[in-house]
Amino acid sequence: TYWVKDFTNRDNTNSTALSRSGARVSVYNSEGLAKVYYVPTSGSGTRWNVFTLNGETITDVNTLAP
């Protein structure tokens, strides 16, 4: 599972800073760019669960969590 953590606001689980950050995650494989994820722009939380990886299978999650 791939997560992004907002350590600056870690004590404020209701923070919207991560959702307003414009963060992007690019995933590459041997053929090049496989997927691009953008942080959800609504909601709050200091952790962004981007995707899970099982072998070569990427499963989208793309949710914010406290």
N, C-alpha and C positions, 0 to 999 in steps of 0.2 A: 504494500500500500504506500502510495506517495502522498505525503502531507506537506503543506507549507504552514509555518508557524509565525505569528506576529508576536515576537518577543517584547517589543516596545510596549504593547498594551496587554501583556499576559495576565495582569491582575484585574482587567476590566473585561469580563466575558461578554458584556453587552456592547463592546466597541464595534463601530462600523468602519473603522480605519482600513481594515483589510479589504472590505468590499468596495471601498472608495479608492483603493490604491492603483487600480488598473493593472494589477499583476497578471503575468502571462507565463505559462509553462509550455515549452516546446519539447516534444518527444521525438527522438530520432532512432531509426533502426539502420540496418546495413544498407538499405536502399535510399536513405535520406530521411526527410521530415515525414513522420508518420501521423502525428496529431498535434493540434494546438488547443490549449485550454485557456480560458479567460476566467478570472475570479468572478463568482456571481456578484452582480451589482446590487442585489437586495439582500437584506438579512444582516445579522450581526454574528460576531464570534471572532476568536483569535486563531482558529485553526481552519485550514482549507483542505478538505479531503479531495484530492484531485482525481486519482484513478487507482485501480489495482492492476497488478501485472501477474499473470500466471503463465509462465513460459513465454510464448510470443503473443499471448492474448491480452489485450488491454481492455479493461472494463471501466467505462466512465462512471464516476461518482459525482464529482463537481458540486460539493455541498460545503457550507460553512458550519462549524460546530463551536460551542463555547470552550 
